[in-house]
Amino acid sequence: MQKLIIKGKRNLSGNIKISGSKNATLPILAASILNNQKIEISNTPLVKDVITMVELLKYIGSNIKINYKRKKIVINNKKKKFRTLAPYKLLKTMRAGVIVLGPLLSKFKKAKVSLPGGCAIGTRPVNLHLLALKKLGANIKIKNGYILAKAKNGLRGAKIKFPSISVGATENAIIAASYADGVSYISNCATEPEIQDLINFLKKMNVNINWVGKRKIKIEGTKKLKSANYKIMFDRIETGTFIIAGALIGTKIVISGIETKVLKKELQVLKKMGVKLEIKSKEIKILKSRKIKPISITTAPYPGFPTDLQAQIMVLMTKANGISTIKENIFENRFMHVPELIRMGAKINILDNVAKITGSSNLNGAEVMATDLRASVSLVLAGLVAKNKTTVNRVYHLDRGYEFLEKKLKNCKAAISRLH
Ligand code: UD1
């Protein structure tokens, strides 16, 4: 099993180019199922989850190819015969695989998709996905760990109102409604920038889809989809992670390939913590911060503070003078990194879904275990600022979502290497 070895306390400086967004790439690839015309998707991060989604689409029958050199994915499904099955073996490592349910059902009128199952951060239910597809006319049963969905006469446009906000369910509903007969209104949608990226892609494929309220989308379904070239947006979470690395131990880090206007909440929080930032529209410079201040935050759907940056900002909070708190409002079990950070010298107490971080602590290197994608990277951040050596085990979690993490950090003079 691979490990990352980090020798901490090295000042970071240099430039980091942010990769394309994993969470935008996954639903966009799933939406390609709808279209028989040629699709070219560029700026795709070639991380494990994206590769798994490509494998899943190949399994289903898609003619999909990765151009590693040009970071492009090309899909050409003319005259391709599909099977409408997404098996457990491909969904067990990547729960976002359930996003193929909507497009398969909409296009082929039936689908059999493995239930994604639980994971370290929570139970990962799919009731909201199913609610939306049922509203669009699907008949759904659960049998032997699989979702069996049918729509004999195809899906029909409908009014869907989500009882609570879900990124994945919003995406499944949007993609399914794009190929349904008639008009759909979907309300109480997630509004994450990655959802906007999916909408932009569907528009390029000729779907008439627009926001008609703050959390409400109108979609006119169509079967006349067009060929499309699309560039994936930048990864917001990777950006936040590297800004926090800069805040922890940077002297001057310049982050490019981004659009700062979608990072309002994150930047507001970091500024309040005293992180020295120079913000331009497509670039951020992080300079050495003199003093990090404590803060209280709550994770929330966009435009709130993202749960996917919670573990990383917690590491920065260990460096703040005083008490910070984090209320985790999205997932029920997302403090798996806390025991490991405590082993490195952090002072953190958890009560229900609130973590109380008392700083400032001097972290010490230790052998630690990664439990999920964002928890893993928080341990890397802790290792960068800790005294001596940190060994992060189970780095396969990191590889699911971070492209060239070590290379990007090494370019900024970090002492990080991988043990195979
Ligand atoms: C997506 C992101 C993930 C991020 C999360 C929240 C991708 C591939 N993943 O995950 O990185 O952490 O958004 O921003 O984009 N829920 C239900 N029923 C459902 C679906 C969800 O109760 O049918 C609950 C979940 O348990 C959770 C909350 O809704 O408590 C939000 O989850 P959701 O927004 O669906 O997360 P994902 O789409 O899985």
Boltz pocket constraint, residues with backbone or C-beta under 6 A from the ligand:
constraints:
  - pocket:
      binder: B
      contacts: [[A, 22], [A, 23], [A, 24], [A, 26], [A, 96], [A, 122], [A, 123], [A, 124], [A, 125], [A, 126], [A, 127], [A, 128], [A, 129], [A, 130], [A, 165], [A, 166], [A, 167], [A, 168], [A, 169], [A, 190], [A, 307], [A, 308], [A, 329], [A, 330], [A, 331], [A, 332]]
      max_distance: 6.0
